[in-house]
């Protein structure tokens, strides 16, 4: 099971998989990729909770 990860690692993984950072709304960082659903990631104290890490990992695998 994934653990909490720094947002900078998540952002790097998403951007290398083709997602584009669009904006920040409150604590939510929004990424888009043509042909895929928009990803909204809540970030607190520079960390992403394990629940969202799992979702992001699935999205990155689905994009391959």
Secondary structure, 3 states (H helix, E strand, C coil): CCCCEEHHHHHHHHHHCCCEEEEEECCEEEEECCCCCCEEEECECCEECHHHHHHHHHHHHHHC
